[in-house]
Amino acid sequence: MIDLHTHSAISDGTDTVPELIGKAEAQGITVLSLTDHDTMAGVNEAKVYGVGAGVEVLRGMEMSTHIVVDGANKPVHLLAYGARPDDRDLTSMLEAVLEARRTRVPAMLELLAGMGMPLDIEDVEAQSVRASSTGRPHIADAMVAKGYVTSRDEAFKRYLYDSGPAYVHRYTPSLNEAVGLVTRAGAVPVIAHPWGRGNRPMVTPEIMADAKSYGLFGIEADHIDHTPQERRLLHEVADDLGLVATGSSDYHGTGKTRNPLGVCTTPPDVYEKIKTEIEERGGQL
């Protein structure tokens, strides 16, 4: 099995990198991409453990981007496979995104305190000791620890969702800007769960076609957040636009209860196309 979208505790997953690789081996996954949010910090460690476990690890990350709809920024996530980690432009942009994650946490805590749910920054940092940056999932975990909510899912559904009562906007590059940037860094960009989280009216085939002109290579069609009908339609969109269609679990450990490893997979021929394209673009597997 090939699972090209997973997370570790370096971002908002709950497994360490060795734990993730061990679970992938036990699940029968032969190829895995570690796609932590806006960082490739755990990839080299994953590759080392992957060799011992017989799991091929593809260099990856999940980038925060946005599109503009009716004058407002709407988040879109972009999977980037095979980016050169020493690319200066990419590194600079990722540093800006991670800094924006860090600086908005106090503002979100202030909003929560105003709703009768006080949290100290230390409460949040206690939930993100292994992460490269602190963000909404760690705030959610701190809310659980304080007894304000029963789960991370509840925290997001009630308070932390995009434009929710405790949400604070932050800097992200535009989708096309990010696609062009990672393409120049040798990577293969794939839009993650394009129609998940109510995004179908916004992430249209026209948006995907425009992104393709900047280097977009595929869309994550098979994802647990997509209905069977949406998956079929996304495969048709990919065929029409000349994009590859991938499938992945979006595994987060206990951070997401509906996303077990291998719940959706990528066909071997699509994976080979991705690897070949990375090599042709001068990326790093």
C-alpha positions as CSV (number, residue, x, y, z in Angstrom):
1,M,0.0,0.0,0.0
2,I,1.1,3.5,-0.8
3,D,0.0,6.3,1.7
4,L,1.2,9.7,0.6
5,H,-0.3,12.0,3.4
6,T,0.6,11.4,7.0
7,H,1.6,13.5,10.1
8,S,3.8,13.1,13.1
9,A,4.1,14.9,16.4
10,I,6.5,17.3,14.6
11,S,3.3,19.1,13.4
12,D,-0.1,18.1,14.6
13,G,0.0,14.3,14.7
14,T,0.4,12.3,17.9
15,D,2.9,9.7,16.9
16,T,6.7,10.2,17.0
17,V,8.4,9.5,13.7
18,P,9.6,6.0,14.8
19,E,6.1,5.2,16.0
20,L,4.6,6.3,12.7
21,I,7.0,4.2,10.7
22,G,6.4,1.2,13.0
23,K,2.6,1.5,12.5
24,A,3.0,1.8,8.8
25,E,5.1,-1.4,8.7
26,A,2.5,-3.2,10.8
27,Q,-0.3,-2.0,8.5
28,G,1.5,-3.4,5.4
29,I,2.3,0.0,4.0
30,T,5.3,-0.2,1.6
31,V,5.5,3.5,0.7
32,L,4.7,6.4,3.0
33,S,5.2,10.2,2.7
34,L,5.6,12.2,5.9
35,T,3.8,15.4,5.2
36,D,3.9,17.5,8.3
37,H,2.5,21.0,8.1
38,D,4.9,23.5,6.6
39,T,8.0,21.5,7.5
40,M,10.2,18.6,6.4
41,A,12.0,18.4,9.7
42,G,11.1,14.8,10.4
43,V,11.7,13.4,6.9
44,N,15.4,12.4,7.3
45,E,14.6,10.5,10.5
46,A,11.6,8.8,8.8
47,K,13.9,7.7,6.0
48,V,16.3,6.1,8.5
49,Y,13.6,4.2,10.3
50,G,11.9,3.4,7.0
51,V,15.0,1.5,5.8
52,G,14.9,-0.8,8.9
53,A,11.1,-1.3,8.6
54,G,11.1,-1.9,4.8
55,V,9.0,1.2,4.3
56,E,10.0,3.5,1.4
57,V,9.7,7.1,2.6
58,L,9.0,9.9,0.1
59,R,10.0,13.4,1.1
60,G,7.0,15.6,1.6
61,M,5.1,18.3,3.5
62,E,1.6,19.8,3.6
63,M,1.7,23.6,3.0
64,S,-0.7,26.2,4.2
65,T,-2.0,28.3,1.2
66,H,-5.1,30.2,0.3
67,I,-7.3,31.2,-2.6
68,V,-9.3,34.4,-2.7
69,V,-13.1,34.0,-2.9
70,D,-15.4,37.0,-2.8
71,G,-12.6,39.2,-1.5
72,A,-11.7,36.9,1.4
73,N,-8.8,34.4,1.8
74,K,-9.9,30.8,2.0
75,P,-7.5,28.1,3.1
76,V,-6.3,25.4,0.7
77,H,-3.7,22.8,1.7
78,L,-1.0,21.8,-0.8
79,L,1.0,18.6,-0.6
80,A,4.6,19.1,-1.9
81,Y,6.6,16.0,-2.7
82,G,10.4,16.0,-3.3
83,A,11.3,19.6,-2.6
84,R,14.9,20.4,-2.2
85,P,15.3,21.2,1.6
86,D,18.0,23.7,1.0
87,D,16.1,25.8,-1.5
88,R,16.4,29.4,-0.1
89,D,13.1,30.8,-1.4
90,L,11.1,27.9,-0.1
91,T,12.9,28.0,3.3
92,S,12.2,31.7,3.6
93,M,8.5,31.3,2.9
94,L,8.2,28.3,5.3
95,E,9.9,30.4,8.1
96,A,7.3,33.2,7.5
97,V,4.4,30.7,7.7
98,L,5.7,29.1,10.9
99,E,6.3,32.5,12.5
100,A,2.7,33.4,11.7
101,R,1.5,30.2,13.4
102,R,3.4,31.1,16.5
103,T,2.3,34.8,16.7
104,R,-1.4,34.2,16.4
105,V,-1.6,31.7,19.4
106,P,-1.7,34.5,22.0
107,A,-4.5,36.2,20.1
108,M,-6.5,33.0,20.0
109,L,-6.0,32.4,23.7
110,E,-7.3,35.9,24.4
111,L,-10.5,35.1,22.5
112,L,-11.0,31.9,24.4
113,A,-10.4,33.6,27.7
114,G,-13.2,36.0,26.7
115,M,-15.5,33.0,26.3
116,G,-14.7,31.7,29.8
117,M,-11.9,29.3,28.8
118,P,-8.6,30.7,30.0
119,L,-5.4,29.1,28.9
120,D,-1.8,30.1,29.4
121,I,0.7,29.8,26.6
122,E,2.4,27.1,28.8
123,D,-0.7,25.0,28.7
124,V,-0.5,25.0,24.9
125,E,3.3,24.5,24.7
126,A,2.8,21.4,27.0
127,Q,0.8,19.9,24.1
128,S,3.4,20.7,21.4
129,V,6.7,19.8,23.0
130,R,7.8,17.8,19.9
131,A,6.3,20.1,17.3
132,S,8.2,22.5,15.1
133,S,5.5,25.2,15.7
134,T,2.5,25.6,17.9
135,G,-0.9,25.9,16.3
136,R,-4.6,25.3,16.5
137,P,-4.4,21.5,17.2
138,H,-2.3,22.1,20.2
139,I,-4.7,24.8,21.5
140,A,-7.4,22.2,21.0
141,D,-5.5,19.6,23.0
142,A,-4.9,22.1,25.8
143,M,-8.7,22.8,25.8
144,V,-9.2,19.0,26.2
145,A,-6.7,18.9,29.1
146,K,-8.5,21.7,30.9
147,G,-11.9,20.0,30.4
148,Y,-13.4,22.7,28.3
149,V,-14.1,20.2,25.5
150,T,-14.0,16.4,25.2
151,S,-12.0,16.1,22.1
152,R,-9.9,17.9,19.5
153,D,-12.7,17.5,17.0
154,E,-15.1,19.2,19.4
155,A,-12.7,22.1,19.9
156,F,-12.5,22.7,16.1
157,K,-16.2,22.3,15.5
158,R,-17.2,24.7,18.2
159,Y,-14.4,27.3,18.4
160,L,-11.3,26.9,16.2
161,Y,-12.7,26.2,12.7
162,D,-11.9,28.7,10.0
163,S,-13.7,31.9,10.8
164,G,-14.9,30.4,14.1
165,P,-15.3,32.4,17.3
166,A,-11.7,31.7,18.4
167,Y,-10.1,31.8,14.9
168,V,-7.4,34.3,14.0
169,H,-6.2,34.8,10.5
170,R,-2.5,34.4,9.7
171,Y,-0.2,34.8,6.8
172,T,-0.1,32.2,4.0
173,P,1.0,32.3,0.4
174,S,-1.5,32.1,-2.3
175,L,-2.1,28.7,-3.8
176,N,-0.5,29.6,-7.2
177,E,2.4,31.3,-5.4
178,A,3.1,28.2,-3.4
179,V,2.7,25.9,-6.4
180,G,5.2,27.9,-8.4
181,L,7.6,28.1,-5.4
182,V,7.7,24.4,-4.7
183,T,7.9,23.6,-8.4
184,R,11.0,25.7,-8.7
185,A,12.4,23.8,-5.6
186,G,12.0,20.6,-7.6
187,A,8.8,19.4,-6.0
188,V,5.6,17.9,-7.3
189,P,2.6,19.8,-5.9
190,V,-0.8,18.1,-5.3
191,I,-3.8,19.8,-3.8
192,A,-4.8,18.1,-0.6
193,H,-8.4,17.0,0.0
194,P,-9.7,19.7,-2.4
195,W,-13.4,19.2,-1.7
196,G,-13.1,18.3,2.0
197,R,-14.3,20.7,4.8
198,G,-16.9,22.2,2.5
199,N,-14.4,23.5,0.0
200,R,-16.1,22.1,-3.1
201,P,-17.8,25.4,-4.1
202,M,-14.5,27.2,-3.8
203,V,-11.8,24.8,-5.1
204,T,-13.3,24.6,-8.6
205,P,-11.9,22.9,-11.7
206,E,-11.1,26.4,-12.9
207,I,-9.0,27.0,-9.8
208,M,-7.2,23.7,-10.4
209,A,-6.6,24.5,-14.1
210,D,-5.1,27.9,-13.1
211,A,-2.8,26.2,-10.6
212,K,-1.7,23.7,-13.2
213,S,-0.3,26.6,-15.3
214,Y,2.0,27.3,-12.3
215,G,3.1,23.7,-12.0
216,L,0.3,21.8,-10.2
217,F,0.8,18.1,-10.9
218,G,-2.2,16.4,-9.2
219,I,-5.1,16.4,-6.8
220,E,-5.8,14.2,-3.8
221,A,-9.0,12.7,-5.1
222,D,-9.4,9.7,-2.7
223,H,-9.7,11.1,0.8
224,I,-11.9,10.2,3.7
225,D,-13.5,13.7,3.7
226,H,-14.7,13.1,0.1
227,T,-18.0,11.2,-0.6
228,P,-17.8,8.3,-3.1
229,Q,-19.5,10.6,-5.7
230,E,-17.0,13.4,-5.1
231,R,-14.1,10.9,-5.5
232,R,-15.4,9.8,-8.9
233,L,-15.9,13.4,-10.0
234,L,-12.4,14.4,-8.8
235,H,-10.9,11.6,-10.9
236,E,-12.8,12.9,-13.9
237,V,-11.6,16.4,-13.2
238,A,-8.0,15.1,-13.0
239,D,-8.4,13.3,-16.3
240,D,-9.9,16.3,-18.0
241,L,-7.1,18.6,-16.7
242,G,-4.2,16.1,-17.3
243,L,-3.4,15.9,-13.5
244,V,-2.7,12.7,-11.5
245,A,-5.2,11.6,-8.9
246,T,-3.7,10.5,-5.6
247,G,-5.2,8.8,-2.5
248,S,-4.0,9.1,1.1
249,S,-5.1,8.7,4.7
250,D,-4.2,12.1,6.2
251,Y,-3.3,10.1,9.3
252,H,-2.8,12.1,12.5
253,G,-2.7,9.3,15.1
254,T,-5.3,10.0,17.8
255,G,-5.6,13.6,16.5
256,K,-8.1,12.4,13.9
257,T,-10.2,9.4,14.6
258,R,-11.5,8.8,11.1
259,N,-8.2,8.6,9.4
260,P,-6.4,5.3,10.0
261,L,-3.3,4.5,8.0
262,G,-4.0,3.2,4.6
263,V,-7.7,4.2,4.6
264,C,-7.1,5.6,1.1
265,T,-4.1,4.8,-1.1
266,T,-2.3,5.9,-4.3
267,P,-1.9,3.5,-7.2
268,P,1.7,2.3,-7.9
269,D,1.7,3.7,-11.4
270,V,0.7,7.2,-10.1
271,Y,3.5,7.0,-7.5
272,E,6.0,6.2,-10.2
273,K,4.8,9.2,-12.2
274,I,5.4,11.4,-9.1
275,K,8.9,10.1,-8.6
276,T,9.8,10.5,-12.2
277,E,8.5,14.1,-12.2
278,I,10.5,14.9,-9.1
279,E,13.7,13.6,-10.7
280,E,12.9,15.6,-13.9
281,R,12.3,18.8,-11.9
282,G,15.6,18.3,-10.0
283,G,14.0,17.6,-6.7
284,Q,15.1,15.3,-3.8
285,L,13.2,12.0,-3.1
